[in-house]
């Protein structure tokens, strides 16, 4: 998450990799991997998640280090984030 100025713990790297993999798989199953509007939506939602994760790390006092609870907290605030949740 270099542009956001964040560093991921190893556990968070695995979590983000799994999250992105889940999103890709959902797009494949839905057969929308070549739909530009769906790709843009997935990219926009990933950006929203990263922005919220950055807010969470600041609120938790761990900035610039992202821990799992920051990602989980961001997801709770965003609730539904297609195709990642």
C-alpha positions as CSV (number, residue, x, y, z in Angstrom):
1,X,0.0,0.0,0.0
2,X,2.9,2.2,-0.8
3,X,1.1,5.2,-2.2
4,X,-1.1,5.4,0.9
5,X,2.1,5.4,3.0
6,X,1.2,2.2,4.8
7,X,3.2,-0.9,5.7
8,X,1.6,-4.3,6.1
9,X,2.4,-6.8,8.8
10,X,3.0,-10.3,7.3
11,X,-0.4,-11.4,8.5
12,X,-2.0,-8.4,6.8
13,X,-0.2,-9.1,3.5
14,X,-1.7,-12.6,3.6
15,X,-5.2,-11.2,4.4
16,X,-5.0,-8.6,1.6
17,X,-3.8,-11.2,-0.8
18,X,-6.7,-13.5,0.2
19,X,-9.1,-10.5,-0.1
20,X,-8.0,-9.6,-3.6
21,X,-8.1,-13.2,-4.6
22,X,-11.6,-13.6,-3.4
23,X,-12.6,-10.5,-5.3
24,X,-11.1,-11.8,-8.5
25,X,-12.8,-15.2,-8.1
26,X,-16.2,-13.5,-7.5
27,X,-15.7,-11.5,-10.7
28,X,-14.7,-14.7,-12.6
29,X,-17.7,-16.6,-11.3
30,X,-20.0,-13.7,-12.2
31,X,-18.3,-13.5,-15.6
32,X,-17.6,-9.8,-15.3
33,X,-13.8,-9.8,-15.6
34,X,-14.0,-8.0,-18.9
35,X,-16.8,-5.6,-18.0
36,X,-15.2,-2.2,-17.7
37,X,-17.8,-0.8,-15.3
38,X,-17.4,-3.8,-12.9
39,X,-13.6,-3.4,-13.1
40,X,-13.9,0.3,-12.2
41,X,-16.3,-0.5,-9.4
42,X,-13.8,-3.1,-8.0
43,X,-10.9,-0.6,-8.2
44,X,-13.0,2.2,-6.6
45,X,-14.0,-0.1,-3.8
46,X,-10.5,-1.2,-3.2
47,X,-9.4,2.4,-3.0
48,X,-12.2,3.1,-0.5
49,X,-11.0,0.2,1.6
50,X,-7.4,1.5,1.6
51,X,-8.5,5.0,2.6
52,X,-10.6,3.5,5.5
53,X,-7.7,1.3,6.5
54,X,-5.5,4.3,6.7
55,X,-8.0,6.1,8.9
56,X,-8.2,3.0,11.1
57,X,-4.4,2.8,11.5
58,X,-4.4,6.5,12.5
59,X,-7.3,6.0,15.0
60,X,-5.6,3.0,16.5
61,X,-2.3,4.7,16.8
62,X,-0.4,2.2,14.6
63,X,0.1,4.4,11.5
64,X,1.9,3.6,9.2
65,X,1.8,-0.1,10.2
66,X,-1.4,-1.9,9.2
67,X,-2.5,-4.7,11.5
68,X,-5.3,-7.2,11.0
69,X,-7.7,-5.3,13.3
70,X,-7.3,-2.2,11.2
71,X,-8.5,-4.1,8.1
72,X,-11.3,-5.7,10.0
73,X,-12.4,-2.3,11.5
74,X,-12.4,-0.8,8.0
75,X,-14.6,-3.6,6.7
76,X,-17.1,-3.1,9.5
77,X,-17.4,0.6,8.7
78,X,-17.8,0.0,5.0
79,X,-20.0,-3.1,5.5
80,X,-20.5,-4.1,1.8
81,X,-17.7,-3.8,-0.6
82,X,-18.2,-5.7,-3.8
83,X,-16.4,-7.9,-4.9
84,X,-14.4,-8.3,-1.7
85,X,-17.1,-8.9,0.8
